[in-house]
Amino acid sequence: MTGNLLRATYTLRCAHRTWLIAFALPLFLFPSPARSAWNATKGLAVCTAVNDQTNPMLVTDANGGAIATWFDYRNGQSEIFAQRISANGDLLWTPVGVRIAPSTFDWTMVADESGGAFIVWPGNSGYDLYAQHVSPTGQLLWGAGVNDGVVVCSAPGWQRYPTAIFDPSGDVVIAWHDQRTSDYAIYAQRLSPAGVAKWATDGVVVSATVNREQYPSIATDGAGGWIVAYDRTYKVYAQRLNGNGTTLWAAGGSAIATGTTYSDSPPRLSPDGAGGAIILWDDKRNGFWNIYAQHVNSTGAVQWQTDGIKVNCCPFYGDPDCALRPQLTDDGAGGVIAAWTDCTDNLYAQRIPFAGGLAWPGAPINVGTAIWVSIASDGEGGAFVAWDETRSGNSDPYAQQLDSQGTQLWATGGILLTTAGGTQYAPVVVRSGDGGIVAWSDHRNGNYDIYGQHIGPLPTSVGGSRVPGPFVVDLHPNPFSSQTEISVHLSHEATVEITIFDAAGRRVRVFDALHRPAGTSRLSFDGMDSSAQRLASGVYFCRVNAGGESVTRKLVIAR
C-alpha cells in the first residue's frame, strides 16, 4: 500500500439517507485545502542543495505546516539550515533554505507558536552555546556574525546536548550538559523574546554533584515552571524549576531510578497536566536493554513502583529482554504513548496511562526491520509513528497511525511514504492539523537530501487564518454498535454527498446526493454496507461533500 492510498484514505468523509431538518445554525469550520504540492510517490523535495543534507528535525509551525532543520554541507562544512513547509507542501522561505549557523554537534529546536522557531546549538568545538529565533517569514531575529545568534553560555568547558521549551510569555527556556567544572553538570537559562538572558550569566544550576550528569530533557510543569530530567552516572534524576530558575525539589534532584538501573541515553518526559511528568528511559539493569517509565508528581515524589515500571514487559514482545531507542508523546489524558525497537528491530508501541500500568496489548507495528523511530500525538488520544526499515532491500520510510486503543488505522505494517530509489533513513514526524508531516534523509539523487511527505488528512485551515466554512459534521455515538446519527450543519443551502469508506479506502456505502437548505440535517446510519450486509467491527471513514468542500470523520463500529 502506498502513501497515495494513505492520503486517499484520509481525505474521505460521511453519509445520510433520510434527513430531518433542524433550525439554522451559525457555522464556523474551515475551508478545504487548496492544491497540494505533496507527491504521493516521490514525496516533497525540501532541500536538494549540493553535497549532503542529513539528520532532519521537525516542529509544527502552528498553521498546519512544519519547520525543518538539518545538517547541511553545501559550503564545505557542517552547518544548520532551516525551511518552513506549509500544510500544502509549499516551501515558504528561500528555496535553498535559511542558513542558521555552523555546527558539528547536535542542536535542538522548539516552535514559537506563531509560525517561527527557536534553534539552540553548541559551537563548532562543542564549547559555548548559542541560540537563534527565526521569524515566521524566515528572518533571523537575534545577533549576527560567525556563530550567528545570541550567546546562551560562554563558560569554560563543553556545553552540549541542549534541550529547549517555549513559554507562553514568548520566552524560551534551555537546559544543557555543562563541563565548566571537572564533572558534568546540568544548567539552564531563560531567554526573552529579544534574546536577553533572564537568569544568571551563563545559566543557573539545575544539578551539579560530584557525578557525571548529562542528556537533559525538559517539559513544562503547567504552572509557569519546568521539569528537567537527566542522566546521572547511568541513573535517572529530575528537577523542577520555577519561573525565576530556582530549583523546587531536593538538592541534586528527585531520584527517578537509582537502584540497579543502568541508563546511558537521554530520558524522555511528558507533562502529566498536574505539575508532574511521566519519564521514559532505556535501562540495562539486568544485563539487557529494556524500557522503563516512572511518574513523578509536582512535589518530586515518584508515583509508581521503585525504579519504574517495565514497559516492554510481555512474553509476546518477540525478545522481552531487549528494547532500544524509546520515544514518547502525550496521550492527551496525562499519560504517554511510547514507541521503541527491540534487538531484532521489531517496532512496538505502548500507552502508559496517568495511573500507571500498560493499556495496550503491544503487538508489533511493522512487518520488517525497523531501524529508527519517531512518534507524535495525533490529537485524538492516539499517535502517528514514522520509521525506516529495509523491507524491500533498501531503507525506506514508513508511517502508521494508532488510535487511542492501539489499533493500527492504516495498512498492517504501515504505509510506504515514497517509492523513490536509493536509501531513505531517519524519518521524523510532527502533527499537522488532523494529519502529520514526515521528513527524512534521502539518497535518491546520489547525495543525501531532505525530503518529506504528508500523512493523514490535509489540514482544513491554511495560511494562518480560519475562514468560516460551509458546514460542520458530527457523529454520535461514535464508536457505535448498531446505529449512529450523522449530523451536517450547513451555513447555506447545498447539495450534500455522503460516502462511507473502510480503512483500506474502499467505498462500502454510498448515499444518494440530496439538496439541503441551511440548518442541521441528520441521518441515521445503521452500520450496513450498500448490499444491506452488516459491516464488521473496525475503523471506517465518513466523507461529506457539500458546496465544493469536504469534511472527513473517523467512524468506529464496535459490535
N, C-alpha and C positions, 0 to 999 in steps of 0.2 A: 504494500500500500504506500503511495507516495504522499509527499507534502501537499500535492494538489488535492487529493481526496481529503486530506486532513482539513484543509481550509474550506473545501466544499462542505464538509460535514458541519462546519461551524458558521456557515452563512445561511443556515436553514431556520425555519420558524413554524407557526401553528395553524389550526383549522377548526371550522364550525359547520353545522348544517342548519339546525333550527335556531333562529335568532329571537331574542327578546330585547326590545328597545327600552332603555332607561333614559333618565334625564341627561341633558348635555353637561359635559364637564370641561373645565379649562384644562388644556393639555400642556405638557412640559418636556417630553422626552426629546431625543436628539435626531438629527437627520442621519441617513445612512452615509457611509464614507464615500468620498469621491473616488476617482480612478485609483488603482493601486499600482505602485511600481514594483511590488514584490513579485518575483518569478517563482512559480511553484516547483520547477525542476532545477533551475540554476541557482536560485537564491538571489540576494541583493549584494552587489559589489560595494562594500563600504569604503575600502581603500585598496587600490592596486598599484601603489607607487613602486618605484624601482627598489630593488633589494627586498629584504624581508620585513613583514609586519606580523607580529605574533602576540600571543597571550592577551586576548581582548578581555576587558572588564565592562560591565553594563550597569547603568542605573536608569530608572524611569525618569522621564522628563516632565511628569505631571500633566501631560497633554495627550496621553495615549501613545507617545513615542518613547525614545530612549536616547541616552548619551553613551557613546562608546569611547573607551580609551584603549591604547595598545602600545607595545614596544615597537619602535619604527627605526629602521636602519638606512633610510634613503640618503642620509647625509654622511654616511660612513661611520657613524657612531650610534650608540643606543640612546634614543630619545622617546619621550612620551608625546603622542599625538592624540587628538580627540575629534569626534564628529557627532553631530546631533542628527538623529533619524526620526522622521515624522511617522505618524501612525500608518500612513500610506506608503512608506518606503522612500520618501524623498530625503535627500541629503541637504540639510538646512544650513550648514556652514560652508566655508570654502570647499570646493570639490576635492581638494587634496588633503583636507583635514587641517586642524589648528595645532600648530606646534606648541606644546606646553613647556617642556624643559628637557635638558639632557639628564638621563639617569640610567644606571645599570642595575638598580635594585628595585624590588617590588614597591609599588605605590598603592594608595587607596583612593577611593572616590566616593562621594556621597552627594545625592541630589539636593538642590536648594529649595525644592518645591515650587519654583516659579519658572522652570524651564532651563535653568543653568545647573552648575555643579561646582563643588569644591574638590580639588585634587591635592593630595599630600604625598611627598616623596622624599627619600634620602638623597643627599648629594652624591655625586658620581663615585666618591671614595667610600660612601657609607657614613661619612661624617656630616653632621648638621642635618637639619630637617627643614623643608620648605613647603609652602602652600600657595595655591592659586585659586582664584574664583573666576570661573568662566560664565559670562552672561548668557541669557537665552539666545542671543544673536551671535555667540561665539567670540565676543570680545574678552580679552584678558584684563581683569579689573585691578589686579594687585601687582605692583612692582615691575621691574624690568631689569635686564642685564643677563649675564652669563647663565645664572641659575634661575632667572625669571621667578616672580612671585615674591612673597614675604618670608622672612626667616622665622620659623617656629621655635627652633632651638639651635644655638651655636656653642653649646657646652663641649668640653673636650670629650674625646672618645666617640664611639659609634652611636648613631641614632637610627634604629632600624624598625621594621615591621609596624609601620603606622596603621592605626585604625581610626575612623572618624565617624561622627554622627552630627546631623543637623538639628539645631534647636529652633523651635517656632519663633523665637525672638529675632531670627536671622543670623545668629551666631553659629559657629561650627566648633565642636569640641573634639580634640585629637588626643589619643594616647599612643605611647610608643615604648619600645625597649631601648634602654639607655645605658651606655657604658662609661659614664663620666667618672665613675669610681672603679675600683678593681673588680667589683662584682656587677653583673647586670641588674638593672632596676627598672621599674615602670614609672613613667612620668606622664603628665597630661597638661594640656594648655587649652584655653578658650579664646577664640578669635572673634572680634566683632565683624559686622558686615563690611567694615572698611579694612579688615585685615590687621587690626590692632590687638595686641595681646591684652587680655583682661586679668590674667593671673600673674604670678611671679615670673620675672625674666627667666627664660629657658624652662619654664614649666614648674608645676607642683609635683611633689612626690605622691604617687599612688601607693607604691610599696617598694621599700629599699631595705632588705635584710642582708644577711651575710651569704645568702643563697643566690643561685642563678635564676633570675626572673625574666621571662621573655614571652613572646607571642600573645600580646594583649588583644582582646576583642571588647567592644563597647556596645551598650544598649541604653535606651532611656529608662528612667525609673518611673516616668509618668507624673512626677511631682517637681519638675524643674531641675532634676539631677540626673546622675548617670551611674550605671553599674559597669565595672571593668572586670573581666575575667582574664586570668593569665596562668601560665605555667611557672611553677617554682621548683626547680630541680626535679622535674618529672612528676610533680604533684599539681593539683589544680586548686587555685585560690580565687577569691573575688573580693572587690572593694567597692563601696558606694561613695560617690562624691555629691556634695550639694552644689548649688549654683555658684558658690564662691570658690569651689575647688577644695573644700575641706572634706577630709575623709570622715565618714559617719560610722563605719564598723571598726572592729578591733584593729589595733596597730598591726600592720602586716597583712590584714585582710581576713576574710572568713574562709575557713578550711572547707573546701567542697569535696575533695577526695585526697586523702593523705595516708591511707593505710598501706597496703601492698601495691598501690597503684603505680603505674609507670606510663606517663603520658609525655609525648615529645612533639606535639603539634599544637597549633592554636586551638584553644577551646572555643566553641561556638555558643552564642547565647541569644535568647529572645525574651523580651519583656513579658511578664505574666499579667500585666494590666492592674496589678495590686501593689506596685512598688518593689517587686522582686523580679526574678528571672529564672528561666529554665536554661541549664548549661549542659552542653553535649561535648564529649571528647572521645578520642580513641585511647585505648588503655591496654598495656601489656602485662597486667599484674600477675597473670598465671602462665606467662611464657608465650601466649598467643595474643594477637591483637584482637580486641573486641571494642564495642561501642557502649559507653555508659552515659547516663544522664542523671542530673540532680536538680531539685527545685530549691532555690534559696529565697526566703521571704524578705520583706522590707527591712527587717532588723538584722539580717545576715545569718539567720538560723536556717539550717538545711531542713527540708520537709519530708524527704524520702529516706530510705534506709541508708545507714552509714556507708560512705564511699560510693553512693549512687546505685541506680538500677541498671542491670544489663539489658541493653536494647535488642541486641541480636541473640535472643535467649533460646530460640525454639529449635528442636531437632530437625525440622524440615527446612531449615535455612541453608541447606547444602552443607557447608562447613560451619558449624556453630561456634568454632573456636578461632575464627579468623574473619575480621571485618576491618575495613580501612576507609580512609578519606571521607569521614562523615560531613554532611552539610545539613543545614536545617532552615526552616522558615516557620512563621507563626501559623496556627490553625484558626485564628480569629476568635478563639474562645479561651485564651490564656494558656493554651498548650502549644505544642510544636509538631511539625512533621519533619522527620529525619530521612535522609537518603544516604546510602553508602554502597560500597562494593565489597565482596568477600575475596578471599585469596584465590579463588578460581574465576574472579572477575564477573560474577553474577551481580546484578544490581537489585537492591532491595529498598523498600521504604516502610516507615512505621510512624503511626501517630501516637504521641505521648501526651495524654490529657493533663490538665492543670493538677488533678488529684493524683497523678502517677499511674503506673501500670501501662500496658500496651493495648491499644484499641483495635489494631488490625491483625489479620492472620499472618501477614508478612510474606506472601508468595513473591517470587522474583518478578521484576517488571520487564526485564529484557529477555531476549531469546538468543543472545550471542555473548560476546566478550566485551564487557564494559570496562573502560579504562579511566574515564573522567566523569564526574557527575556534578550537576548544578541543579538547584531547586528554588522555586519561587511560589509564593502563595497565589492561588487563583481568585482570591477574594470571596469564595463561596465555601470555605471550610476545607477545600482540597488544595492541590498543588500542581504546578507544571514542573516536569522533570526533564532535563536535557542531558545527554551523554554521548560519548563517542564509542564506537565498537567496531570490531573487524569482522562483522558478519559476512561480508562479501569479499574478504581478502584485504582491501584497504580499510583504513579507519574512516568511518563515516559518521555524521551527526544524526542522532535520533531524538525524538521527544515523545512524551506521554502526558496525559492529564489524568490525575487521580481525583475522585470525588471524596467527600468527607468520610465515606465508609471504606476508602482504599480501593474502590473499583476502578479498573482501567477503562477510561471512557473512549479511547481510540483503539485502533487495531492492536491485538495482542502482540506484545513485543515492541510496540511503539511505531512511530511514523518516521520514515526516512525524509530528511529535510532538504536534500539535494541529490540529484543523480549525476552530478559532475564527477569527472575522473579525478585521479590523484588522491592525496591524503587530506582529510579534514579532521582536526582534533581540537580539544579543549573548548567545547561549547559552553556558553554561559547564557542564562535565561533570566528575564525580568518580566513582570506582569505588564500588560499593555491593554488598558480597557478591560474587556472580558476575555482577552486572549493574552498572548505573550510574544516577546521578541527574543530571538536567539541569535548570538553572534559566535563565530569560531575562526580559527586559523585555517587557511585553505591553500593547498599546494597545487591546484589545478593548472596554474599558469607557469609552473617551473620555479617560482619563488613563493614564499608564503605571503598571502594576502589576507585581508579581513573580509569575510562575507557574513551575511545574516539572512534570517527568514522570519516571517510572521507565522505564529501558530494560533489556532483557535479563531474566534470571530474577530474581524477587524473592528476597532472601536467605532462607536457611533457619534463621537464628538471629536472633531479635529480642529486644529488651528487655534486652540486656546479659548474658544468661546462655545457656550451651549445655546443653540438656537432652538426656539420652540418647534417641535416636530409634529408630525401629523397624527400619531397615535401611541398608545401605551398598551402592552399586553400583560395580563395577569393570568396565572394558572392556580386553581385552588380546588381541592387539595393537591399537593404535589410533594412527595410521592402519593400515588393512589392505587387502589386495587381493582375497582370495578367502574368508577366514573369520576371524572373531573370536569370542572367548569372552566372554559376558556373565555375570558372577558377581553374585549377590544374596545378601548376608549378612543373615539375619533374626535378630533378637533373640528373637522369639517367632513361633509359627505364624501364618500369614496367607495370604489369597488374593492372588496376585501377577498383575498385568495388565501386559503389555509391548507398547508400540507404537513403531514407527519412523516418524519424520516427515522430510520433506525440508526444505530451507532456506526454502521458501515456506509451511511449516506444513501441508502435505498428508500425510495418512496413506498410507504406502506399504507398510507391513507390520504386520499385527495378529496377535498370537499368542493362543492360547486361554488364558483365565484358569485357573490351577491353584492348588489349596490346598497350601501347602508348610509343613513343620514348621520349627522353629528350626534354624539352621545355615546352611550355604552351599549354594546351588543354582546350577548352571551350565547355560548354554545356548550351543550353537554356532550363530552366525548366519552364513549363507552369502552375504550380500550380495544376496539375491534379493528382489523385491517379492512381493506377495500373489498375483500371476499367474505366479510362477516365472520372471519375466524379470530378467535381470541389471540391478541398479541402476547408473547411471552414476557415474563418479568425482565426488566432491564432498562437501559437508558435509551431514550428517544429524543428527538428534537422537533419542535413545533415552529414552523415558519409562517409568518403572517406578512403578506404583501398588501399594501394599501397606499394609494396616492403616489405611486412610484417609489415608495420606500419599503424597507424590510426590517422586521424585528425577529430574532430567534430566541427561543427559550428552551432550556433543558427540561425534559419531562421524564419522570421515573415511574415505571409500573412495578409495583411490589405485590404480587399475587399472594 
